[in-house]
């Protein structure tokens, strides 16, 4: 007969193996579809019993073949600096390898491996993306757990106070930003020239360029290429740039909250000013169109009613002036009305004869997984975050709407930005009244995004066809599942072990 006291003493000893077993399951079997291979499961950041995600530093060490990050502390420190794009991080990586015979080649291999680690680390646990971002930004931070808890609990009150205190300042600040964007104010000085009616439009129609694509699709990269063509290289300087994100970053409330340094507030801060930044961009858009300016509108274009009404307004703005409407409204009985633009009644004023707008559409698509990784990295670098589900929704909606949009505009182009570091590829185009022409091999990028799962928790849940992420040309296949990756990792591990031992000896000698 076992005595109760002895049994009580024995209980923790019996529980330890069970807890270890459960912990091993959590670590090695992240919540992935059953068909995912064991090797692919090892690419996922591990979870402990409490659902906490493996640190990026430990993940890099594990991918390189180390049991623990303590075996390569200098490497993991460099990995964090590379992830955060800290100033001088590239030089530090080169210095780390400088004493090796083939330092240049090793530098390229190590940077490529860090890129693969980033692509793997951010390919899973998407519902916890804010926690992953916070975990990365908390490295070397001395903020205590209690303070983090207090900041989270008091977030609503802090946001309300800052919003209330800066309410009036925000109105004037936003107005000033609109005036700067349209050219009424330059460097804080009132511009008395007639910027509102460019003389060049007496010879040609003004142009509205709609830049569309989900968050993180690579629109900025595509826009840089477009600005090099014969028309925009001359017209871009005087065009009005309409971008909600630009207003978000200059919003006094957004800046006040962001400058506080509480990265746990990042997502909520962006969501707080989301609608006001959209309203400011809409106000700038309608003003610029009323005055016949060349306009570049950069957004997701994921909400069809808004885009369709905007195109209709642009088609008629040479005959009628417009103002902002009430937008999206839900009545008490549940009826939804969407009225984004309203014609302004003529008041007997003499109006100039204007030419109609030429409307161009440039769409940008990419593997949605790649966009998620770009979005998380941007949040780490720039402090601007979005929820992954919202991001995936924006990609899916734009992809499904693109062909309908192309029928409403004068010409359309669709680019794919899947090539890491490479130029955008043209995969579909339409001029005038012709039908949309597509590259039959490349257009699969668009059709796959049309059918993505916006509830996906990882890359393995993103598409209906699991094999899609391992097809030729897939970033996941070409980068993360690189056939030679294991041998490259072994080569790097050998070099890193040698360097870490050398650094450790130097530290010990200095301490003597």
C-alpha positions, 0 to 999 in steps of 0.5 A, spaced: 500 500 500 502 506 497 502 512 503 498 518 501 504 522 503 509 518 498 504 519 493 503 526 493 511 527 493 511 522 487 506 526 483 511 531 480 516 526 478 510 522 474 508 528 471 515 530 468 515 525 463 508 526 461 509 534 460 515 533 456 512 528 452 506 533 450 511 539 450 515 535 444 508 534 441 507 541 441 514 543 439 515 538 433 507 538 430 505 545 429 498 545 427 499 544 420 495 539 415 496 532 416 499 531 409 505 536 411 511 532 411 516 531 417 521 535 414 516 541 412 514 541 419 521 542 422 520 549 418 515 551 422 517 555 428 515 551 434 510 552 440 511 551 447 505 548 452 503 555 453 502 556 445 509 561 446 512 561 439 519 559 438 524 566 438 527 568 431 534 567 434 533 560 436 529 558 430 535 560 426 540 556 430 535 550 429 535 551 422 542 551 421 543 545 425 545 547 432 541 544 438 541 551 442 542 558 440 547 559 446 552 555 441 552 561 436 550 567 440 554 572 435 550 569 429 543 570 432 545 577 434 546 578 427 540 575 425 536 579 429 539 585 426 538 583 419 531 582 420 530 589 423 535 592 418 539 595 423 544 600 421 550 597 419 548 590 419 550 588 412 557 591 414 557 587 421 555 580 417 561 581 413 566 583 419 563 576 422 566 572 416 572 577 414 577 572 417 575 566 413 579 565 406 572 565 402 569 571 406 565 574 400 562 567 398 560 566 405 557 572 406 552 571 400 551 564 402 549 567 410 545 572 407 541 568 403 540 563 408 537 568 413 532 570 408 530 563 407 529 563 415 525 569 415 521 566 409 520 560 413 519 563 420 513 568 418 510 562 414 506 560 420 502 562 426 499 568 422 493 569 427 499 570 432 503 575 427 502 581 432 505 577 438 511 575 433 512 582 431 512 584 438 517 578 440 522 581 435 521 588 437 522 586 444 529 583 444 534 587 448 528 591 450 528 592 458 520 593 458 517 589 464 511 584 463 507 588 468 508 594 464 506 591 458 500 588 462 498 595 464 499 598 457 495 593 454 489 594 460 490 602 459 490 602 451 483 604 450 483 610 455 490 612 453 487 612 445 481 616 447 485 621 451 490 623 445 484 623 440 481 628 444 487 632 446 489 632 438 482 633 435 482 640 433 490 640 431 488 634 427 483 637 423 488 643 421 494 638 420 490 634 415 488 640 411 495 642 411 497 635 408 492 636 403 494 642 401 501 640 400 499 634 396 495 638 391 501 643 391 497 649 394 503 649 399 510 648 398 515 647 403 510 651 408 509 657 403 503 659 400 504 657 392 500 663 388 501 660 381 495 657 378 497 650 380 490 648 380 489 648 372 495 645 368 496 649 362 499 642 359 492 639 359 490 644 353 493 639 349 491 633 352 486 629 357 488 629 364 490 622 366 487 618 372 492 612 374 489 607 379 494 603 382 491 597 385 493 590 389 493 587 396 497 590 402 504 588 400 503 586 393 509 590 391 505 596 388 511 601 390 516 597 386 511 597 380 510 604 380 517 606 380 518 602 374 511 605 371 514 612 372 520 611 368 515 610 361 515 616 356 509 619 359 509 619 366 517 621 366 514 628 364 508 628 368 509 625 375 512 631 378 506 635 377 501 629 378 497 629 385 499 622 389 493 620 393 495 615 398 491 613 404 497 610 408 501 617 407 496 621 411 496 615 416 503 616 417 502 624 418 496 624 422 498 627 429 494 622 433 498 616 429 505 620 430 503 621 437 501 614 439 507 611 435 512 616 438 511 613 445 515 607 443 509 601 445 510 597 439 504 592 442 500 598 440 502 598 433 496 594 430 491 598 434 494 605 432 494 603 425 486 601 426 485 607 430 486 612 424 484 608 418 478 611 417 480 618 417 486 617 413 481 614 408 477 620 408 483 625 407 485 621 401 478 621 398 477 629 400 484 630 396 482 625 390 475 629 389 479 636 389 484 634 384 479 631 379 475 637 380 481 641 378 483 637 372 489 634 375 493 628 373 492 623 379 495 617 381 491 613 386 495 608 390 490 603 394 488 596 394 482 597 390 479 591 394 472 594 395 468 594 388 463 599 389 468 604 391 472 603 385 466 603 380 463 609 383 470 613 383 471 611 375 464 613 374 465 620 377 472 621 373 468 619 367 463 625 368 468 630 372 469 634 366 462 636 366 460 636 373 463 638 380 463 633 385 464 632 393 464 626 398 458 623 399 456 619 405 460 613 404 458 606 407 451 606 411 447 601 415 440 603 416 436 601 422 433 596 418 439 593 416 439 596 409 446 598 406 447 604 402 453 606 399 454 613 396 461 615 395 461 621 391 455 626 389 454 631 384 454 638 386 449 642 383 451 648 378 450 655 381 450 659 375 458 659 375 462 660 368 466 653 368 472 652 363 471 647 358 475 641 360 477 635 357 475 628 359 479 624 363 483 618 360 483 612 366 489 607 366 489 601 371 495 598 373 494 592 378 499 588 382 499 581 384 503 576 388 503 569 391 499 571 397 504 568 402 510 572 400 505 578 401 504 576 408 511 576 409 513 583 406 507 585 411 510 583 417 517 585 415 514 592 414 511 592 421 518 590 424 522 596 419 516 601 419 512 600 425 506 599 420 502 593 421 495 590 418 492 583 420 493 578 416 486 576 415 485 583 412 491 583 408 489 576 405 482 579 404 484 585 400 488 580 395 483 576 394 478 581 393 482 585 388 484 579 384 477 577 383 475 584 381 481 586 376 478 583 370 471 587 371 475 593 373 479 592 366 473 593 362 471 600 365 478 603 364 481 605 357 487 601 358 490 596 364 496 592 366 497 587 371 504 585 374 506 579 378 512 581 383 513 574 385 521 574 383 525 576 390 529 582 388 527 582 381 523 587 376 515 586 376 513 581 370 507 584 365 502 578 365 496 581 362 494 588 359 488 591 355 488 597 350 482 601 348 476 597 347 480 591 346 479 584 350 484 583 356 490 579 353 494 574 358 500 570 358 497 563 359 503 561 364 503 567 368 496 568 369 496 563 374 498 567 379 492 571 379 487 565 379 490 562 385 489 569 389 482 569 387 481 562 390 485 563 396 483 561 403 483 568 407 482 564 414 489 561 413 493 560 419 499 558 415 502 557 407 500 550 408 492 552 408 493 558 403 491 555 397 486 549 395 491 545 392 496 543 397 501 542 391 501 549 388 506 552 393 511 546 391 510 548 383 516 550 379 517 558 380 513 558 387 517 562 392 517 557 397 519 551 393 525 555 390 527 559 396 525 555 402 525 548 399 532 549 395 534 542 394 541 544 396 539 548 402 541 542 407 549 542 404 549 549 405 547 549 412 552 544 414 557 548 410 555 555 414 554 551 421 562 549 420 564 556 419 560 559 424 562 554 430 569 555 428 568 563 429 564 562 435 569 558 438 574 564 436 570 569 439 569 566 445 576 565 446 578 572 445 572 574 450 575 569 455 582 572 454 580 579 455 576 577 462 583 575 465 
